[in-house]
Amino acid sequence: MPERKPKQVSKSKSNGQNRISDSTRKLAAFSRSRLSSTSAKSSRGREFSSTSNGNNHKFSTLVQPEPASSQVVSTVDTSEMANRFQTTIEVAVSKIFPAGFGWQSASILAETAGFSSESVNFALTTGAGDFAGVFIGHNAFYAVKKSLGFEAPSTRETAETGLLLASAAFCSGAGWQPIVNVLQGLNMSFGTVFCGTWVGCGALFYGGLRASRALMSDSFVFIEEPTHKNSLTDGSLSLAIGSATAFFVGTDAVYLPSQNFLIDVVGIGEGTGDLVGCAIAGSSTALGFLTCQSAFNLGYPSRKCWND
């Protein structure tokens, strides 16, 4: 039987197949590169969508971010701490001292007018004195600061901020004497009167701030409307203001003097001149504010205190 020979493939056909094989290999390599690129993009897409939804989970092997909790609570650096105390001192000088000075001055006017310390007229007059002290002190301080070449807010911003704070001060100033009258009328200890005034006047200041924001934010550019964020900062500021009003209780040298631990520092005794008495009153509120706010400056996390 004759031997079969393998069928010969023509050279042209063989070259064609080689060309097809080369094209196939290139196409396969191209497909693999496209698939790898698409996979990488998909991975990045999954990574972005995961981090953007707030879960902070990544599906890639990139460096993991810090947990959310460590991002929220951070240490206050030296510069931020210095800014906190600078703002605290500025507020004490420009608003807290004038508030106490204004309240005491208004009380002298009220007594001269024949208003009893238990009357509504007395409360409104002293509230107005508190308002005037804060508003005038705030605007005068920043006017002087600006004239000396220091950086300061615009005149309009200063006036609107002063109006907001003075409105809240009116509430706490008008409420101070009635609160003290009630607590002393119940024969409470000096410490109880001190703490009760802190809480009561701090709450009135906070309520005044929130109400003023609600009423004024539509008409004034630099008064922010009530939000959850500024409710927290308003709250911490109101606590410090409450401390100022509590230290003001120490100016009363008549009620339980043996319990008054502030009597030797800010007590206004018999025979004290009106101007000196007003200065002591302003010093008492400034001292109370500085004491409380200094603790806040040291204790609050970064960017969480009202003066950050």
C-alpha positions as CSV (number, residue, x, y, z in Angstrom):
1,M,0.0,0.0,0.0
2,P,1.5,3.3,-1.0
3,E,2.7,5.5,2.0
4,R,0.5,8.5,2.7
5,K,2.2,11.8,2.7
6,P,1.1,14.7,4.9
7,K,-0.8,17.3,3.0
8,Q,1.4,20.3,2.3
9,V,0.2,23.7,3.3
10,S,1.1,26.4,0.9
11,K,3.5,29.1,2.0
12,S,1.0,31.8,1.4
13,K,-1.6,30.1,3.5
14,S,0.9,29.6,6.3
15,N,1.9,33.2,6.3
16,G,-1.7,34.2,6.5
17,Q,-2.2,32.0,9.5
18,N,0.9,33.5,11.2
19,R,-0.5,36.9,10.5
20,I,-3.8,35.9,12.1
21,S,-2.0,34.4,15.1
22,D,0.0,37.6,15.6
23,S,-3.2,39.7,15.5
24,T,-4.9,37.3,17.9
25,R,-2.0,37.6,20.4
26,K,-2.0,41.4,20.1
27,L,-5.8,41.5,20.6
28,A,-5.6,39.2,23.6
29,A,-2.8,41.4,25.1
30,F,-4.9,44.5,24.5
31,S,-7.9,42.9,26.1
32,R,-5.9,41.9,29.1
33,S,-4.6,45.4,29.5
34,R,-8.0,46.9,29.1
35,L,-9.4,44.5,31.6
36,S,-6.7,45.3,34.1
37,S,-7.3,49.1,33.6
38,T,-11.0,48.6,34.1
39,S,-10.5,46.5,37.2
40,A,-8.2,49.2,38.7
41,K,-10.8,51.9,37.9
42,S,-13.5,49.8,39.4
43,S,-11.4,49.3,42.5
44,R,-10.8,53.1,42.8
45,G,-14.5,53.7,42.2
46,R,-15.4,51.3,45.0
47,E,-12.8,52.9,47.2
48,F,-14.2,56.4,46.6
49,S,-17.8,55.4,47.1
50,S,-16.9,53.7,50.3
51,T,-15.1,56.6,51.8
52,S,-17.6,59.2,50.6
53,N,-20.5,57.5,52.4
54,G,-18.9,58.2,55.8
55,N,-18.0,54.6,56.7
56,N,-14.3,55.1,56.2
57,H,-13.9,51.5,54.9
58,K,-11.7,50.8,51.8
59,F,-11.6,47.7,49.7
60,S,-8.1,48.4,48.4
61,T,-4.7,48.0,50.0
62,L,-4.1,51.7,50.4
63,V,-3.2,53.3,53.7
64,Q,-6.3,53.2,56.0
65,P,-7.5,56.6,57.3
66,E,-7.7,57.3,61.0
67,P,-10.9,56.4,62.8
68,A,-13.6,59.0,62.9
69,S,-13.3,59.3,66.6
70,S,-9.7,60.3,66.5
71,Q,-10.4,62.9,64.0
72,V,-13.2,64.5,66.1
73,V,-11.2,64.7,69.4
74,S,-7.8,66.3,68.9
75,T,-5.3,68.1,71.2
76,V,-5.3,71.9,71.2
77,D,-1.9,73.2,70.0
78,T,0.0,76.1,71.5
79,S,-1.2,78.6,68.9
80,E,-4.9,77.7,69.3
81,M,-4.6,77.9,73.1
82,A,-3.0,81.3,72.9
83,N,-5.8,82.5,70.6
84,R,-8.4,81.2,73.1
85,F,-6.9,83.1,76.0
86,Q,-6.5,86.3,73.9
87,T,-10.2,86.1,72.9
88,T,-11.1,85.5,76.5
89,I,-9.3,88.5,77.8
90,E,-10.7,90.7,75.0
91,V,-14.2,89.6,75.9
92,A,-13.7,90.2,79.6
93,V,-12.3,93.7,78.9
94,S,-14.8,94.8,76.2
95,K,-18.0,93.2,77.4
96,I,-18.0,91.5,80.8
97,F,-16.4,94.3,82.8
98,P,-18.7,96.9,81.1
99,A,-21.7,94.7,81.8
100,G,-21.1,94.6,85.6
101,F,-20.2,98.3,85.6
102,G,-23.4,99.2,83.6
103,W,-25.6,97.0,85.8
104,Q,-24.3,98.7,89.0
105,S,-24.6,102.2,87.5
106,A,-28.2,101.4,86.5
107,S,-29.0,100.2,90.0
108,I,-27.9,103.5,91.4
109,L,-30.1,105.3,88.9
110,A,-33.0,103.0,89.8
111,E,-32.6,103.6,93.5
112,T,-32.4,107.4,92.9
113,A,-35.6,107.1,90.9
114,G,-37.2,105.4,93.9
115,F,-37.5,101.9,92.4
116,S,-37.6,99.1,94.9
117,S,-35.1,96.3,94.3
118,E,-38.2,93.9,94.2
119,S,-39.9,96.0,91.4
120,V,-40.2,95.3,87.7
121,N,-38.9,98.8,87.0
122,F,-35.7,98.0,88.9
123,A,-35.2,94.8,87.0
124,L,-35.8,96.4,83.6
125,T,-33.5,99.4,84.5
126,T,-30.6,97.1,85.5
127,G,-31.2,95.0,82.4
128,A,-30.9,98.1,80.3
129,G,-27.7,98.9,82.1
130,D,-26.3,95.5,81.3
131,F,-27.4,96.0,77.6
132,A,-25.7,99.4,77.4
133,G,-22.5,98.2,79.0
134,V,-22.1,95.3,76.6
135,F,-23.1,97.2,73.5
136,I,-21.0,100.4,74.2
137,G,-18.1,98.4,75.5
138,H,-18.0,96.1,72.6
139,N,-18.1,98.8,69.9
140,A,-15.7,101.1,71.7
141,F,-13.1,98.4,72.3
142,Y,-13.0,97.4,68.6
143,A,-13.1,101.0,67.4
144,V,-10.0,101.7,69.5
145,K,-8.3,98.5,68.4
146,K,-8.9,99.3,64.8
147,S,-7.6,102.9,65.2
148,L,-4.4,101.5,66.7
149,G,-3.8,99.5,63.5
150,F,-4.8,96.1,64.8
151,E,-7.0,93.8,62.8
152,A,-10.7,94.2,63.8
153,P,-14.1,93.3,62.3
154,S,-15.9,95.8,60.1
155,T,-18.0,98.5,61.8
156,R,-21.2,96.8,60.7
157,E,-20.2,93.4,61.9
158,T,-19.0,94.9,65.2
159,A,-22.4,96.7,65.7
160,E,-24.5,93.6,64.8
161,T,-22.5,91.3,67.0
162,G,-22.7,93.8,69.9
163,L,-26.5,94.0,69.4
164,L,-26.8,90.2,69.6
165,L,-24.7,89.9,72.8
166,A,-26.2,93.0,74.4
167,S,-29.8,91.6,73.9
168,A,-28.8,88.4,75.6
169,A,-27.1,90.4,78.4
170,F,-30.4,92.4,78.9
171,C,-32.1,89.1,79.7
172,S,-29.5,87.9,82.3
173,G,-29.1,91.4,83.7
174,A,-32.8,91.9,84.2
175,G,-33.1,88.5,85.8
176,W,-30.2,88.8,88.2
177,Q,-31.9,90.7,91.1
178,P,-35.2,88.7,91.0
179,I,-33.3,85.4,91.1
180,V,-31.1,86.6,94.0
181,N,-34.1,88.0,95.9
182,V,-36.0,84.7,95.6
183,L,-33.0,82.6,96.8
184,Q,-32.1,84.9,99.6
185,G,-35.8,85.1,100.6
186,L,-35.7,81.4,101.1
187,N,-32.7,81.8,103.4
188,M,-30.5,79.7,101.2
189,S,-26.8,79.5,101.9
190,F,-24.4,81.7,100.1
191,G,-23.2,78.8,98.0
192,T,-26.7,77.9,97.0
193,V,-27.4,81.5,96.0
194,F,-24.1,81.6,94.1
195,C,-24.9,78.4,92.2
196,G,-28.6,79.2,91.6
197,T,-27.7,82.6,90.1
198,W,-25.1,80.9,87.9
199,V,-27.7,78.5,86.5
200,G,-30.6,81.0,86.3
201,C,-28.7,83.9,84.7
202,G,-26.8,81.5,82.4
203,A,-30.1,80.0,81.2
204,L,-31.6,83.5,80.7
205,F,-28.5,84.6,78.7
206,Y,-28.8,81.4,76.5
207,G,-32.5,82.0,75.9
208,G,-31.8,85.6,75.0
209,L,-29.1,84.5,72.5
210,R,-31.3,81.9,70.8
211,A,-34.3,84.3,70.7
212,S,-32.2,87.1,69.3
213,R,-30.8,84.9,66.6
214,A,-34.3,83.8,65.6
215,L,-35.6,87.4,65.5
216,M,-32.6,89.2,64.0
217,S,-31.0,86.7,61.6
218,D,-33.3,87.7,58.7
219,S,-32.5,91.4,59.1
220,F,-28.9,91.4,60.0
221,V,-26.1,90.0,57.8
222,F,-23.7,89.1,60.6
223,I,-26.2,87.4,63.0
224,E,-26.4,83.7,62.2
225,E,-29.7,82.0,62.4
226,P,-30.2,79.3,65.1
227,T,-28.5,76.1,64.2
228,H,-27.4,72.9,66.1
229,K,-23.8,74.0,65.9
230,N,-24.2,77.5,67.3
231,S,-26.5,76.1,70.0
232,L,-23.5,74.3,71.4
233,T,-21.2,77.3,71.3
234,D,-24.0,79.5,72.7
235,G,-24.4,77.0,75.5
236,S,-20.7,77.1,76.5
237,L,-20.6,80.9,76.3
238,S,-23.7,81.1,78.5
239,L,-22.1,78.9,81.1
240,A,-19.2,81.3,81.3
241,I,-21.6,84.2,81.5
242,G,-23.5,82.5,84.3
243,S,-20.2,82.3,86.2
244,A,-19.8,86.0,85.8
245,T,-23.2,86.7,87.3
246,A,-22.5,84.2,90.2
247,F,-19.3,86.1,91.2
248,F,-21.4,89.3,91.1
249,V,-23.3,87.8,94.1
250,G,-20.1,88.2,96.0
251,T,-20.4,92.0,95.9
252,D,-23.2,91.8,98.4
253,A,-21.3,92.2,101.7
254,V,-24.5,92.1,103.8
255,Y,-26.0,88.7,103.1
256,L,-24.3,85.9,105.1
257,P,-20.8,87.6,105.1
258,S,-19.2,84.7,107.0
259,Q,-20.1,82.4,104.1
260,N,-19.2,84.8,101.3
261,F,-15.8,83.6,100.1
262,L,-15.5,86.5,97.7
263,I,-16.2,89.3,100.2
264,D,-12.6,90.2,100.7
265,V,-12.0,90.3,96.9
266,V,-15.1,91.9,95.4
267,G,-17.3,92.8,98.4
268,I,-18.9,96.3,98.2
269,G,-19.1,97.5,101.8
270,E,-20.8,100.4,103.5
271,G,-19.3,103.8,102.5
272,T,-17.9,102.6,99.2
273,G,-18.2,105.4,96.6
274,D,-20.5,104.9,93.7
275,L,-17.8,105.0,91.0
276,V,-15.6,102.6,93.0
277,G,-18.6,100.3,93.6
278,C,-19.2,100.2,89.8
279,A,-15.6,99.4,89.2
280,I,-15.7,96.6,91.8
281,A,-18.9,95.2,90.2
282,G,-17.3,95.1,86.8
283,S,-14.2,93.4,88.3
284,S,-16.4,90.8,89.9
285,T,-18.1,89.8,86.6
286,A,-14.8,89.8,84.8
287,L,-13.2,87.6,87.4
288,G,-16.1,85.1,87.3
289,F,-16.0,84.9,83.5
290,L,-12.2,84.5,83.4
291,T,-12.3,81.8,86.0
292,C,-14.8,79.7,84.2
293,Q,-13.6,80.4,80.7
294,S,-10.0,79.6,81.5
295,A,-11.2,76.1,82.6
296,F,-13.0,75.7,79.3
297,N,-10.0,76.9,77.3
298,L,-7.9,74.2,79.0
299,G,-10.5,71.4,78.8
300,Y,-12.3,71.7,75.5
301,P,-11.0,69.7,72.5
302,S,-9.7,71.5,69.4
303,R,-12.2,73.6,67.4
304,K,-15.0,72.8,69.9
305,C,-15.0,75.9,72.1
306,W,-17.0,79.0,71.3
307,N,-13.9,81.1,71.0
308,D,-12.0,78.9,68.5
